[in-house]
Amino acid sequence: MWTWGNILQLVREGGRPALDGPELLRRFCIGDPSLADGSGELWSRCLDHRTRDLIRIGALIAMSAPHVSLQTAIDDALSAGVAPQEIIAVMDGLVTIVGLPRAVAAAPRIASALGYAEDLQDDER
C-alpha cells in the first residue's frame, strides 16, 4: 500500500506509482492534485479500447459536446471495431440517465458521424 508520503516523494522525483483501484479512489476523494498530471493509467490497464471508446462517446453525449468531438470519438470507436449499432445503443441507453432531449440533440451529430445523415433528411423539402 502506498502512503501519502511515498506518493508525494515519487511525484517530487518525477515518478508515478501504478495505483490499484482503491488507492486511486482514495486519491480522488482527497482531491490529490497530481491526478491531473497522469490520470487514466488504471483506465488503460483495466478497460479494453472498445469499452473506453464507448464510454467516451457516452460522456460526450452526456455533456452535449460539440460535433467535432463526437465525430472524433466515433471515428476512433469505429477504428477499434465498435459497430454503429453499439454506438446507437449507447445513445439509447443514456436516455434514462441524461434525458431524452439530450439524446435527441446528439442524434443528428451521431448520424452524421456514422454517415447516416443523408438517409435521415426530411423528405418534406
Disulfide bonds with the S-S distance in Angstrom:
none
